[in-house]
Every structure is written in structure tokens, then in C-alpha cells.
Amino acid sequence: MAEKQRRERREKRREEEREELDERVVDIRRVAKVIKGGRRFGFRTVVVVGDKNGRIGIGIGKSRAVPDSIRKANLKARANLKTYSLIEGTVPHAVTGEFGGSKVLLLPAAPGSGVIAGGGVRAVLEVVGVHNILTKSQGSSNLLNVAMATLDALSKVRSAETLAEMRGKPINEVRPVWARRKGV
């Protein structure tokens, strides 16, 4: 009896998690495997899944058919969900992330600026829940590497309190200009 209840709870939790997560297909590429008779074509799909509240996962799926590769990537992305710290819909300080030949720079932006980013960076930032940010992508434009570099940059983000403590400065000096409170 107890096992049946546990199974029902687990299934209910899975259904709830499926509903709340936003999915974005970042990239679909045709790949080839060379075999004795010629080339065998398949597809590699990159999918980003997030709850628009700091949790995000990235998955890569490969298959001979596009729908199968998307499904596989989606499952892997859900299994790789991680939490990143965001403050008021932006990053608290400038940060750079690298992956492969791609380099992504994330800069905090004032409220109302929007997500100023291209392709893979935009998909990752919108799914994670960033509303105001400036970005610059340099190096390789491979969408998989750009998405992974964006995740690397997000993992380097520290809170304003942590930065102030590290630098030995008051918190107000470390915060972005629009987030500073007068008289504190």
C-alpha cells in the first residue's frame, strides 16, 4: 500500500514538473556517420529547459529522426537541471563564460532594457528567467558552444553581498547604479 502511494506521488510530481518548465530548441544539426556503403545521416538537437526562476538544464539528443532527437535532448535537459543565482531579473556584475571556442560576456542592465542577446544566448537567458541584460558573444558562433558558454558565465555569478565581502567594500558600491539605495 505504501509503495503504491509513493509511486502515485512520484508520478504526480513528474507531471507538475513537466508543466512548469519552459522548453526551447536551440539548434538542430544534420550529422553524418561514414559507413561502408556511404554516409548515414542523423540529427543532433540542443534543447534548453528552465523554470524562468533560476533553474535551467541543457540537453543534447542524437537520432536518425528529428522528433526522437528532440525528445532525447529534452529528457537529458530535465535530468541536468541546475540552479543559478539571479538578482532582480539580471546579473549583479559583469561576467564572462567560455566553452570550446565560444566566449560570452554578460553585463547587468537597468530595468526596462530587455534581453539584448542573439541566438543561443537569448534562448538560455530567457528560459533561466533573466529580463534585463546586455550580452556579447565572441569567438565561435556554434550554438551548442555559445549555450554552454552562457551557462558557464551564469555559474560564475556571485551575489552582491559576496562580492562586497570579497573586496572589503560596502554593498552599495558593488551593486549596479540603479539598484543602489540612498542613505544605506
C-alpha positions as CSV (number, residue, x, y, z in Angstrom):
1,M,0.0,0.0,0.0
2,A,2.7,2.5,1.0
3,E,4.7,1.7,-2.2
4,K,1.6,2.4,-4.3
5,Q,1.2,5.8,-2.6
6,R,4.9,6.6,-3.2
7,R,4.6,5.7,-6.9
8,E,1.5,7.9,-7.2
9,R,3.2,10.9,-5.5
10,R,6.3,10.4,-7.8
11,E,4.1,10.4,-10.9
12,K,2.2,13.5,-9.7
13,R,5.5,15.3,-9.0
14,R,6.8,14.4,-12.5
15,E,3.6,15.7,-14.1
16,E,3.8,19.0,-12.2
17,E,7.5,19.4,-13.2
18,R,6.7,18.8,-16.8
19,E,4.0,21.5,-16.8
20,E,6.1,24.3,-15.2
21,L,9.2,24.0,-17.3
22,D,9.8,26.1,-20.5
23,E,11.5,24.3,-23.4
24,R,13.4,25.8,-26.2
25,V,15.1,24.0,-29.1
26,V,18.3,25.9,-29.6
27,D,19.9,24.0,-32.5
28,I,19.1,21.2,-34.9
29,R,22.1,19.9,-37.0
30,R,22.4,17.2,-39.5
31,V,25.3,15.0,-38.8
32,A,26.8,12.2,-40.9
33,K,28.4,8.9,-40.0
34,V,30.6,7.3,-42.7
35,I,29.9,3.6,-43.2
36,K,30.9,1.0,-45.7
37,G,28.1,1.9,-48.1
38,G,28.4,5.7,-47.9
39,R,27.1,8.2,-45.3
40,R,24.4,7.6,-42.8
41,F,22.6,10.8,-41.7
42,G,21.2,11.7,-38.3
43,F,20.3,14.7,-36.3
44,R,21.9,16.4,-33.2
45,T,19.5,18.6,-31.3
46,V,20.3,21.0,-28.5
47,V,17.4,21.8,-26.1
48,V,17.3,24.2,-23.1
49,V,14.7,23.6,-20.3
50,G,14.1,26.0,-17.5
51,D,11.5,27.3,-15.0
52,K,12.2,31.1,-15.6
53,N,13.2,31.3,-11.9
54,G,16.9,30.4,-11.9
55,R,16.7,26.7,-12.8
56,I,18.0,25.6,-16.2
57,G,19.2,22.4,-17.9
58,I,20.8,21.8,-21.3
59,G,20.5,18.5,-23.2
60,I,21.9,17.1,-26.4
61,G,20.0,14.4,-28.3
62,K,21.1,12.4,-31.3
63,S,18.9,10.3,-33.5
64,R,18.1,9.4,-37.1
65,A,14.8,11.4,-36.9
66,V,14.3,14.9,-35.6
67,P,11.4,14.3,-33.2
68,D,13.3,11.5,-31.5
69,S,16.4,13.6,-31.1
70,I,14.3,16.5,-29.6
71,R,12.7,14.0,-27.1
72,K,16.1,12.6,-26.1
73,A,17.6,16.1,-25.6
74,N,14.5,17.2,-23.6
75,L,14.9,14.2,-21.2
76,K,18.6,14.9,-20.8
77,A,18.0,18.6,-20.1
78,R,15.4,17.8,-17.4
79,A,17.9,15.4,-15.8
80,N,20.6,18.1,-15.8
81,L,18.6,20.9,-14.1
82,K,20.8,23.3,-12.0
83,T,20.1,26.4,-10.1
84,Y,21.7,29.8,-10.8
85,S,21.5,33.0,-8.7
86,L,19.9,36.0,-10.3
87,I,19.1,39.3,-8.7
88,E,16.0,41.3,-9.9
89,G,16.0,39.7,-13.3
90,T,19.6,40.4,-14.2
91,V,23.1,39.5,-13.2
92,P,24.6,41.6,-10.4
93,H,28.0,42.1,-12.1
94,A,29.8,41.6,-15.4
95,V,30.9,38.0,-16.0
96,T,32.5,36.1,-18.8
97,G,32.0,32.4,-19.7
98,E,33.9,30.2,-22.1
99,F,33.3,26.9,-23.7
100,G,35.2,25.4,-26.6
101,G,35.9,28.3,-29.0
102,S,33.0,30.5,-27.7
103,K,33.2,33.3,-25.3
104,V,30.1,35.0,-23.8
105,L,30.1,38.3,-21.9
106,L,27.1,39.1,-19.7
107,L,26.6,42.6,-18.4
108,P,23.9,43.8,-15.9
109,A,21.3,46.1,-17.4
110,A,18.8,48.6,-16.0
111,P,15.1,47.6,-15.6
112,G,13.3,48.0,-18.9
113,S,16.3,47.3,-21.1
114,G,15.2,43.8,-22.1
115,V,17.3,40.8,-23.2
116,I,19.8,42.2,-25.7
117,A,21.3,39.0,-26.9
118,G,21.4,36.8,-30.0
119,G,20.5,33.2,-30.8
120,G,21.8,30.7,-28.3
121,V,22.5,33.2,-25.5
122,R,18.9,34.6,-25.8
123,A,17.3,31.2,-25.5
124,V,19.3,30.3,-22.4
125,L,18.7,33.6,-20.7
126,E,15.0,33.8,-21.3
127,V,14.5,30.2,-20.1
128,V,16.5,30.9,-16.9
129,G,14.4,34.0,-16.1
130,V,16.6,36.9,-17.0
131,H,14.6,40.0,-18.1
132,N,17.3,42.8,-18.4
133,I,20.8,42.0,-19.6
134,L,23.4,43.1,-22.2
135,T,25.5,40.4,-23.8
136,K,28.3,40.0,-26.3
137,S,29.2,36.7,-27.9
138,Q,32.7,36.3,-29.3
139,G,34.7,33.6,-31.0
140,S,32.9,30.5,-32.4
141,S,29.2,31.0,-33.3
142,N,28.4,27.3,-32.8
143,L,25.1,27.4,-31.0
144,L,25.9,24.5,-28.7
145,N,29.2,26.1,-27.6
146,V,27.5,29.5,-27.1
147,A,24.8,28.0,-25.0
148,M,27.3,26.1,-22.8
149,A,29.5,29.3,-22.5
150,T,26.4,31.2,-21.3
151,L,25.8,28.5,-18.6
152,D,29.5,28.8,-17.6
153,A,29.1,32.6,-17.2
154,L,25.9,32.1,-15.2
155,S,27.7,29.7,-12.9
156,K,30.4,32.4,-12.1
157,V,27.8,34.9,-10.9
158,R,28.1,35.8,-7.3
159,S,25.7,37.8,-5.1
160,A,26.4,41.5,-4.4
161,E,26.9,40.7,-0.7
162,T,29.5,38.0,-1.5
163,L,31.4,40.4,-3.9
164,A,31.3,43.2,-1.3
165,E,32.7,40.9,1.3
166,M,35.5,39.6,-1.0
167,R,36.5,43.2,-1.9
168,G,36.1,44.7,1.5
169,K,33.7,47.3,0.3
170,P,30.2,48.4,1.3
171,I,27.4,46.6,-0.6
172,N,26.2,49.8,-2.2
173,E,29.5,50.3,-4.0
174,V,29.3,46.8,-5.6
175,R,25.6,46.9,-6.7
176,P,24.7,48.3,-10.1
177,V,23.9,52.0,-10.1
178,W,20.1,51.6,-10.5
179,A,20.0,49.1,-7.6
180,R,21.7,51.3,-5.0
181,R,19.7,52.7,-2.2
182,K,20.4,56.2,-1.0
183,G,21.4,56.6,2.7
184,V,22.2,52.9,3.3
